[in-house]
């Protein structure tokens, strides 16, 4: 089932947090991102994040950006330009 990039990124963040035993609160602390920014994205109030925020999240999870995108979640993204 196709999903948007925002939905796939959110799912991947949650997947990696679960895998690494991180809460969203802890992720915000280790990433240096405000808890409200992370919560707004995870809750769906914001549907996208900047690449620099994603880089900080990856740094906090101690992974690279290529590792982040190395997931089946990103294989069937819907076309966002119509």
C-alpha positions as CSV (number, residue, x, y, z in Angstrom):
1,X,0.0,0.0,0.0
2,X,1.6,3.3,-1.1
3,X,2.3,5.9,1.6
4,X,3.6,9.4,1.7
5,X,7.2,10.2,2.6
6,X,6.1,11.8,5.8
7,X,4.2,8.7,6.9
8,X,7.2,6.5,6.0
9,X,9.6,8.7,7.9
10,X,7.3,8.7,10.9
11,X,7.0,4.9,10.8
12,X,10.8,4.5,10.4
13,X,11.5,6.8,13.4
14,X,9.0,4.7,15.6
15,X,10.5,1.5,14.3
16,X,14.0,2.5,15.1
17,X,13.0,3.9,18.6
18,X,11.4,0.5,19.4
19,X,14.5,-1.3,18.1
20,X,16.9,0.8,20.1
21,X,14.7,1.0,23.3
22,X,14.2,4.8,23.0
23,X,11.1,6.7,24.0
24,X,10.2,9.7,21.9
25,X,11.1,11.9,24.9
26,X,14.6,10.3,25.1
27,X,15.0,10.6,21.4
28,X,14.4,14.3,21.6
29,X,17.0,14.7,24.4
30,X,19.7,12.7,22.6
31,X,19.0,14.4,19.3
32,X,18.9,17.9,20.7
33,X,15.5,18.6,19.2
34,X,12.7,20.0,21.3
35,X,10.2,17.4,22.5
36,X,7.3,19.4,21.0
37,X,9.0,19.3,17.5
38,X,9.3,15.5,17.7
39,X,5.8,15.0,19.2
40,X,4.2,17.2,16.6
41,X,5.7,15.1,13.8
42,X,4.9,11.8,15.5
43,X,1.4,12.8,16.3
44,X,0.7,14.0,12.8
45,X,0.3,17.7,13.6
46,X,3.3,18.3,11.3
47,X,3.4,16.0,8.2
48,X,7.0,16.5,7.4
49,X,10.4,17.4,8.9
50,X,13.4,19.1,7.5
51,X,16.5,17.2,6.4
52,X,18.5,18.8,9.2
53,X,16.0,17.6,11.8
54,X,16.2,14.1,10.3
55,X,20.0,14.3,10.5
56,X,19.8,15.2,14.2
57,X,17.4,12.3,14.8
58,X,19.8,9.9,13.0
59,X,22.7,11.3,15.1
60,X,20.7,10.7,18.3
61,X,19.9,7.1,17.2
62,X,23.6,6.7,16.2
63,X,22.8,5.8,12.6
64,X,23.5,7.4,9.2
65,X,21.0,8.9,6.9
66,X,21.5,6.0,4.4
67,X,20.9,3.5,7.2
68,X,17.7,5.4,8.1
69,X,16.4,5.1,4.5
70,X,17.5,1.5,4.2
71,X,14.0,0.1,4.8
72,X,11.2,-1.4,2.8
73,X,9.0,1.5,4.1
74,X,10.6,3.7,1.4
75,X,10.1,1.3,-1.6
76,X,6.4,2.0,-2.4
77,X,6.0,5.8,-1.8
78,X,3.2,7.5,-3.6
79,X,3.9,10.1,-6.1
80,X,3.5,13.4,-4.3
81,X,3.6,15.7,-7.3
82,X,0.4,15.3,-9.4
